[in-house]
Amino acid sequence: MKITRTSMFTNVTRTREINITPAQLEAWQTGTTIQLAAPHLDADDREFVMTGMTPEEWAQSVGPEE
């Protein structure tokens, strides 16, 4: 499903294809944690759904993973 989000970090709007169903997205939007609503998503896809941030933006904002 195509998901469009505006990054909380850069304010850039992007669209990505995310493996999430409308029902899973609705569950998250109505209060279920993203980890429970769509447990198959990796951390990068979860972050994009929640904040619109890409892995590159995440690294810039919080630094590289250790």
Chimera marker file (.cmm) of the C-alpha trace (Angstrom):
<marker_set name="trace">
<marker id="1" x="0.000" y="0.000" z="0.000" r="1" g="1" b="0" radius="0.5"/>
<marker id="2" x="1.324" y="3.453" z="-0.855" r="1" g="1" b="0" radius="0.5"/>
<marker id="3" x="1.822" y="5.560" z="2.263" r="1" g="1" b="0" radius="0.5"/>
<marker id="4" x="2.499" y="9.289" z="2.052" r="1" g="1" b="0" radius="0.5"/>
<marker id="5" x="4.012" y="11.055" z="5.032" r="1" g="1" b="0" radius="0.5"/>
<marker id="6" x="5.712" y="14.345" z="5.747" r="1" g="1" b="0" radius="0.5"/>
<marker id="7" x="8.948" y="13.941" z="7.654" r="1" g="1" b="0" radius="0.5"/>
<marker id="8" x="8.900" y="15.348" z="11.172" r="1" g="1" b="0" radius="0.5"/>
<marker id="9" x="12.621" y="16.036" z="10.750" r="1" g="1" b="0" radius="0.5"/>
<marker id="10" x="12.903" y="17.702" z="7.320" r="1" g="1" b="0" radius="0.5"/>
<marker id="11" x="9.272" y="18.535" z="6.499" r="1" g="1" b="0" radius="0.5"/>
<marker id="12" x="9.738" y="16.746" z="3.150" r="1" g="1" b="0" radius="0.5"/>
<marker id="13" x="6.740" y="14.755" z="1.897" r="1" g="1" b="0" radius="0.5"/>
<marker id="14" x="7.468" y="11.305" z="0.452" r="1" g="1" b="0" radius="0.5"/>
<marker id="15" x="5.455" y="8.298" z="-0.675" r="1" g="1" b="0" radius="0.5"/>
<marker id="16" x="6.685" y="4.761" z="-0.104" r="1" g="1" b="0" radius="0.5"/>
<marker id="17" x="5.231" y="1.345" z="-0.799" r="1" g="1" b="0" radius="0.5"/>
<marker id="18" x="4.760" y="-0.284" z="2.608" r="1" g="1" b="0" radius="0.5"/>
<marker id="19" x="3.559" y="-3.854" z="3.148" r="1" g="1" b="0" radius="0.5"/>
<marker id="20" x="0.610" y="-2.908" z="5.350" r="1" g="1" b="0" radius="0.5"/>
<marker id="21" x="-3.114" y="-3.468" z="4.927" r="1" g="1" b="0" radius="0.5"/>
<marker id="22" x="-5.763" y="-0.790" z="5.358" r="1" g="1" b="0" radius="0.5"/>
<marker id="23" x="-7.013" y="-2.679" z="8.450" r="1" g="1" b="0" radius="0.5"/>
<marker id="24" x="-3.524" y="-2.687" z="10.001" r="1" g="1" b="0" radius="0.5"/>
<marker id="25" x="-3.094" y="1.021" z="9.273" r="1" g="1" b="0" radius="0.5"/>
<marker id="26" x="-6.480" y="1.780" z="10.808" r="1" g="1" b="0" radius="0.5"/>
<marker id="27" x="-5.611" y="-0.262" z="13.902" r="1" g="1" b="0" radius="0.5"/>
<marker id="28" x="-2.476" y="1.836" z="14.361" r="1" g="1" b="0" radius="0.5"/>
<marker id="29" x="-4.346" y="5.105" z="13.713" r="1" g="1" b="0" radius="0.5"/>
<marker id="30" x="-6.913" y="4.201" z="16.373" r="1" g="1" b="0" radius="0.5"/>
<marker id="31" x="-4.414" y="3.461" z="19.107" r="1" g="1" b="0" radius="0.5"/>
<marker id="32" x="-2.818" y="0.064" z="18.624" r="1" g="1" b="0" radius="0.5"/>
<marker id="33" x="0.966" y="0.244" z="18.695" r="1" g="1" b="0" radius="0.5"/>
<marker id="34" x="2.541" y="-0.128" z="15.274" r="1" g="1" b="0" radius="0.5"/>
<marker id="35" x="4.423" y="-3.196" z="16.530" r="1" g="1" b="0" radius="0.5"/>
<marker id="36" x="1.120" y="-4.939" z="17.317" r="1" g="1" b="0" radius="0.5"/>
<marker id="37" x="-0.833" y="-3.581" z="14.356" r="1" g="1" b="0" radius="0.5"/>
<marker id="38" x="1.797" y="-4.622" z="11.783" r="1" g="1" b="0" radius="0.5"/>
<marker id="39" x="4.363" y="-6.882" z="13.480" r="1" g="1" b="0" radius="0.5"/>
<marker id="40" x="5.925" y="-7.928" z="10.161" r="1" g="1" b="0" radius="0.5"/>
<marker id="41" x="7.212" y="-4.417" z="9.366" r="1" g="1" b="0" radius="0.5"/>
<marker id="42" x="10.869" y="-3.699" z="9.938" r="1" g="1" b="0" radius="0.5"/>
<marker id="43" x="11.994" y="-0.710" z="11.991" r="1" g="1" b="0" radius="0.5"/>
<marker id="44" x="12.533" y="1.511" z="8.931" r="1" g="1" b="0" radius="0.5"/>
<marker id="45" x="8.998" y="0.931" z="7.629" r="1" g="1" b="0" radius="0.5"/>
<marker id="46" x="7.475" y="1.421" z="11.086" r="1" g="1" b="0" radius="0.5"/>
<marker id="47" x="9.338" y="4.708" z="11.501" r="1" g="1" b="0" radius="0.5"/>
<marker id="48" x="8.197" y="5.931" z="8.100" r="1" g="1" b="0" radius="0.5"/>
<marker id="49" x="4.545" y="5.139" z="8.892" r="1" g="1" b="0" radius="0.5"/>
<marker id="50" x="4.743" y="6.867" z="12.277" r="1" g="1" b="0" radius="0.5"/>
<marker id="51" x="6.910" y="9.914" z="11.506" r="1" g="1" b="0" radius="0.5"/>
<marker id="52" x="7.634" y="10.061" z="7.776" r="1" g="1" b="0" radius="0.5"/>
<marker id="53" x="11.347" y="9.780" z="8.522" r="1" g="1" b="0" radius="0.5"/>
<marker id="54" x="13.667" y="7.780" z="6.278" r="1" g="1" b="0" radius="0.5"/>
<marker id="55" x="16.636" y="5.786" z="7.604" r="1" g="1" b="0" radius="0.5"/>
<marker id="56" x="18.954" y="8.544" z="6.356" r="1" g="1" b="0" radius="0.5"/>
<marker id="57" x="17.025" y="11.234" z="8.219" r="1" g="1" b="0" radius="0.5"/>
<marker id="58" x="16.977" y="9.089" z="11.345" r="1" g="1" b="0" radius="0.5"/>
<marker id="59" x="20.772" y="8.712" z="11.209" r="1" g="1" b="0" radius="0.5"/>
<marker id="60" x="21.143" y="12.489" z="10.793" r="1" g="1" b="0" radius="0.5"/>
<marker id="61" x="18.837" y="13.268" z="13.695" r="1" g="1" b="0" radius="0.5"/>
<marker id="62" x="20.057" y="10.738" z="16.275" r="1" g="1" b="0" radius="0.5"/>
<marker id="63" x="23.392" y="9.604" z="14.877" r="1" g="1" b="0" radius="0.5"/>
<marker id="64" x="24.438" y="6.229" z="13.504" r="1" g="1" b="0" radius="0.5"/>
<marker id="65" x="23.581" y="2.977" z="15.250" r="1" g="1" b="0" radius="0.5"/>
<marker id="66" x="26.275" y="1.654" z="17.541" r="1" g="1" b="0" radius="0.5"/>
<link id1="1" id2="2" r="1" g="1" b="0" radius="0.2"/>
<link id1="2" id2="3" r="1" g="1" b="0" radius="0.2"/>
<link id1="3" id2="4" r="1" g="1" b="0" radius="0.2"/>
<link id1="4" id2="5" r="1" g="1" b="0" radius="0.2"/>
<link id1="5" id2="6" r="1" g="1" b="0" radius="0.2"/>
<link id1="6" id2="7" r="1" g="1" b="0" radius="0.2"/>
<link id1="7" id2="8" r="1" g="1" b="0" radius="0.2"/>
<link id1="8" id2="9" r="1" g="1" b="0" radius="0.2"/>
<link id1="9" id2="10" r="1" g="1" b="0" radius="0.2"/>
<link id1="10" id2="11" r="1" g="1" b="0" radius="0.2"/>
<link id1="11" id2="12" r="1" g="1" b="0" radius="0.2"/>
<link id1="12" id2="13" r="1" g="1" b="0" radius="0.2"/>
<link id1="13" id2="14" r="1" g="1" b="0" radius="0.2"/>
<link id1="14" id2="15" r="1" g="1" b="0" radius="0.2"/>
<link id1="15" id2="16" r="1" g="1" b="0" radius="0.2"/>
<link id1="16" id2="17" r="1" g="1" b="0" radius="0.2"/>
<link id1="17" id2="18" r="1" g="1" b="0" radius="0.2"/>
<link id1="18" id2="19" r="1" g="1" b="0" radius="0.2"/>
<link id1="19" id2="20" r="1" g="1" b="0" radius="0.2"/>
<link id1="20" id2="21" r="1" g="1" b="0" radius="0.2"/>
<link id1="21" id2="22" r="1" g="1" b="0" radius="0.2"/>
<link id1="22" id2="23" r="1" g="1" b="0" radius="0.2"/>
<link id1="23" id2="24" r="1" g="1" b="0" radius="0.2"/>
<link id1="24" id2="25" r="1" g="1" b="0" radius="0.2"/>
<link id1="25" id2="26" r="1" g="1" b="0" radius="0.2"/>
<link id1="26" id2="27" r="1" g="1" b="0" radius="0.2"/>
<link id1="27" id2="28" r="1" g="1" b="0" radius="0.2"/>
<link id1="28" id2="29" r="1" g="1" b="0" radius="0.2"/>
<link id1="29" id2="30" r="1" g="1" b="0" radius="0.2"/>
<link id1="30" id2="31" r="1" g="1" b="0" radius="0.2"/>
<link id1="31" id2="32" r="1" g="1" b="0" radius="0.2"/>
<link id1="32" id2="33" r="1" g="1" b="0" radius="0.2"/>
<link id1="33" id2="34" r="1" g="1" b="0" radius="0.2"/>
<link id1="34" id2="35" r="1" g="1" b="0" radius="0.2"/>
<link id1="35" id2="36" r="1" g="1" b="0" radius="0.2"/>
<link id1="36" id2="37" r="1" g="1" b="0" radius="0.2"/>
<link id1="37" id2="38" r="1" g="1" b="0" radius="0.2"/>
<link id1="38" id2="39" r="1" g="1" b="0" radius="0.2"/>
<link id1="39" id2="40" r="1" g="1" b="0" radius="0.2"/>
<link id1="40" id2="41" r="1" g="1" b="0" radius="0.2"/>
<link id1="41" id2="42" r="1" g="1" b="0" radius="0.2"/>
<link id1="42" id2="43" r="1" g="1" b="0" radius="0.2"/>
<link id1="43" id2="44" r="1" g="1" b="0" radius="0.2"/>
<link id1="44" id2="45" r="1" g="1" b="0" radius="0.2"/>
<link id1="45" id2="46" r="1" g="1" b="0" radius="0.2"/>
<link id1="46" id2="47" r="1" g="1" b="0" radius="0.2"/>
<link id1="47" id2="48" r="1" g="1" b="0" radius="0.2"/>
<link id1="48" id2="49" r="1" g="1" b="0" radius="0.2"/>
<link id1="49" id2="50" r="1" g="1" b="0" radius="0.2"/>
<link id1="50" id2="51" r="1" g="1" b="0" radius="0.2"/>
<link id1="51" id2="52" r="1" g="1" b="0" radius="0.2"/>
<link id1="52" id2="53" r="1" g="1" b="0" radius="0.2"/>
<link id1="53" id2="54" r="1" g="1" b="0" radius="0.2"/>
<link id1="54" id2="55" r="1" g="1" b="0" radius="0.2"/>
<link id1="55" id2="56" r="1" g="1" b="0" radius="0.2"/>
<link id1="56" id2="57" r="1" g="1" b="0" radius="0.2"/>
<link id1="57" id2="58" r="1" g="1" b="0" radius="0.2"/>
<link id1="58" id2="59" r="1" g="1" b="0" radius="0.2"/>
<link id1="59" id2="60" r="1" g="1" b="0" radius="0.2"/>
<link id1="60" id2="61" r="1" g="1" b="0" radius="0.2"/>
<link id1="61" id2="62" r="1" g="1" b="0" radius="0.2"/>
<link id1="62" id2="63" r="1" g="1" b="0" radius="0.2"/>
<link id1="63" id2="64" r="1" g="1" b="0" radius="0.2"/>
<link id1="64" id2="65" r="1" g="1" b="0" radius="0.2"/>
<link id1="65" id2="66" r="1" g="1" b="0" radius="0.2"/>
</marker_set>
